[in-house]
Amino acid sequence: MLASPLHDVLACALGWLAIGLVGVFQPRNFWLVTRVLFPLGAIIGLAIAATALAAIFSPPSSLVLPLGLPDLPFHARVDALSCFFLLLLGSVSAGVSVFAAGYFRRGEGTPPGLQCLYYHVFLSSMALVLVADDAYFFMVVWETMALSSFFLVTSDHGSAEIRRAGFLYLLIAHLGAIAILLCFGALQSGTGNYTFETMRAVQPTPLWATAAFLLALVGFGAKAGIVPLHVWLPEAHPAAPSPVSALMSAVMLKTAIYGLLRVTFDLIGWPLWWWGVVALVIGLVSALFGIVFAAVQTDMKRLLAYSSIENIGLVMAGFGLTILFKAFSMGALAALALTATLYHCLNHAFFKSLLFLATGSVLHATRERSLGKLGGLIHRMPWVAWTALVGTIAIAGLPPLNGFVSEWLLLQAFLFTPGLPHSYLNMLVPVAAAMIALTAALSGYVMVKFYGVVFLGQPREAKLAEAHDAGIRERIGLLWLAAGCVVLGLAPVAAIGLIDPIARAFTGHGLALGGAAGWLMLAPISAERAAYSPLAVLLMIALLVTIAWLSVRLFYHGRMRRTAAWGCGFPHLDARMQDTAEGFGQPVSVVFEPFFRVDQAVPSPFDAKPRYRQSLDDRLWHWLYLPVVRAVDKATALVTVLQRGRISVYLMYSFATLLVLLLFVR
């Protein structure tokens, strides 16, 4: 160990870079990349997680690095907020890296050495984003993160669809980066000093503070995938390899949440109440939009991508609620909302990366992403199926796993909002709480569809009989993330204790002392008002299952007989007659039809080969983005008229420009 936690984090980031450089010098050495370099990357992830866990209660430490420009060096700093997200990065990346060591195959897209470089540069840049303490350093590593993830998304660059998804992602990422850069310009308040320490000391006017917040909301929101800046996310995740999708959804989206928290509560420090309303509305719209679109998807990875939009929406709703409480000096409730927000960030990182890795194993075993061509894989892939079941229960928000705890805390925060000193907000918040409850219910519905169609029932294709289970390294990665979902669900008081230093730094109050009645009981405000014991719930579930099993064994065993299931009198049933992904999504598509742009072809009774076709597209893509694309195409066509390819024409342009300038120069 080096002198301080900050030194250790920087050393780990350099270690990831070194692993990537080794891969460059051995671009075709598949054994070295998969058996040595990726496992080493997992070990470094564990080291970062351990360092962050040990330093989260320590005072902030900072350092000026001997890098950058002569008068503009890089500044680095770790505090409780950066340590929390470093813990998230390190713990999740360890499992994903072990899985990736068994996932990548020879001859798939980018050579393994280059893939190793992009992957570990991506990890290193995310770690450096979390410790950057000036705008220059932050933007350099932020753009490095965007570029490395772009190359990872376009690993299979031979496909035009994948290239299109990568370029769309890069475009949105750079638009967001411009907004973030302008945000830092507003925060420096004309001092010319872009260090975060100076921004903390300078108090901007309400106008400039509002401008900085809105720019941060756009810039970081583009990376997080909030509506309407979400269009890249459902395209990039299916295009990327599954370990990359897991890291992007689990960690990269959280760097955007980190940026919003850093700007709002640290660099600005005093948010206005209506900022919270804006963030809350955007979060609720994103959550409902994401889960509704997830319900009608027929592609595994697109379903999970839209689910990420939903979960980021929940995080944004908690962020907006935190701003509201802090602006009205309701510190205890602000701490509760912030705790729910950060807890859900950590939970989403584990269960979403687990599900993306499970879909990667299914994709490798079956070569299929379409839900309509899967089914019955629990018999062929039991390891993947049971670990995916843990992730499915967690993301559905069911106790006693981790997804329930953060959603329960968020609902508790909403239940206490009638104390807000604003009558209109007190009328709005119950509606928001109802939307949260609706989103949670739809999430459970979507996960029943996901797990049931993929793993249960009968195989819908004959080739699924050849599917194989995950390899040993893939199993280790899946088990690591599944264990994280279980531990975070059963030990919420310990997890909240890790969040407590952040809550105290940003709100002046903590949840751990007043909210935890011992490590067995979680009571956000007081045990009399609301309490939850995950171990008690687990024991109750285990007791009921045991009673049911004993009842069957003792009272019904011997009187049971096994026979074929009744086929409703029709003897020619097959696997194609099972519930389909389209059938699961049809009720949602009917109820929420205004969300979709429906394109369908209904066959007539007289068609010789009738086929039904339906596509549900994003209206926002057609309303917002396609008009911009058409306008850019027209402007480009006008500009290209000037480019004739003849030197005489270009000389004429120069001469005309000179004449115009002479007319206006006195």
Sequence and secondary structure as in RCSB ss.txt:
>XXXX:A:sequence
MLASPLHDVLACALGWLAIGLVGVFQPRNFWLVTRVLFPLGAIIGLAIAATALAAIFSPPSSLVLPLGLPDLPFH
ARVDALSCFFLLLLGSVSAGVSVFAAGYFRRGEGTPPGLQCLYYHVFLSSMALVLVADDAYFFMVVWETMALSSF
FLVTSDHGSAEIRRAGFLYLLIAHLGAIAILLCFGALQSGTGNYTFETMRAVQPTPLWATAAFLLALVGFGAKAG
IVPLHVWLPEAHPAAPSPVSALMSAVMLKTAIYGLLRVTFDLIGWPLWWWGVVALVIGLVSALFGIVFAAVQTDM
KRLLAYSSIENIGLVMAGFGLTILFKAFSMGALAALALTATLYHCLNHAFFKSLLFLATGSVLHATRERSLGKLG
GLIHRMPWVAWTALVGTIAIAGLPPLNGFVSEWLLLQAFLFTPGLPHSYLNMLVPVAAAMIALTAALSGYVMVKF
YGVVFLGQPREAKLAEAHDAGIRERIGLLWLAAGCVVLGLAPVAAIGLIDPIARAFTGHGLALGGAAGWLMLAPI
SAERAAYSPLAVLLMIALLVTIAWLSVRLFYHGRMRRTAAWGCGFPHLDARMQDTAEGFGQPVSVVFEPFFRVDQ
AVPSPFDAKPRYRQSLDDRLWHWLYLPVVRAVDKATALVTVLQRGRISVYLMYSFATLLVLLLFVR
>XXXX:A:secstr
  SSHHHHHHHHHHHHHHHHHHHHHSTT HHHIIIIIHHHHHHHHHHHHHHHHHHTTS  EEEEEEEEETTEEEE
EEE HHHHHHHHHHHHHHHHHHHHHHHH  TTSSS HHHHHHHHHHHHHHHHHHTTB BHHHHHHHHHHHHHHHH
HHHTTTTTSHHHHHHHHHHHHHHHHHHHHHHHHHHHHTTTS   BHHHHHHS   HHHHHHHHHHHHHHHHHHHT
 TTS TTHHHHHHHS HHHHHHIIIIIHHHHHHHHHIIIIIII    HHHHHHHHHHHHHHHHHHHHHHHT  BH
HHHHHHHHHHHHHHHHHHHHHHHHHHHTT HHHHHHHHHHHHHHHHHHHHHHHHHHHHHHHHHHHHS  BGGG  
 HHHH HHHHHHHHHHHHHHTT TTSHHHHHHHHHHHHHHTGGGSS HHHHHHHHHHHHHHHHHHHHHHHHHHHH
HHHHHSS  SSGGGGG     HHHHHHHHHHHHHHHHHHH HHHHHHHHHHHHHHHHS  SHHHHBSSTT B SS
 TTT  B HHHHHHHHHHHHHHHHHHIIIIITTT        TT S   GGGS  HHHHHHHHHHHTGGGEEEEE
E   TT SS   EEEEEEHHIIIIIHHHHHHHHHHHHHHHHH  S HHHHHHHHHHHHHHHHHH  
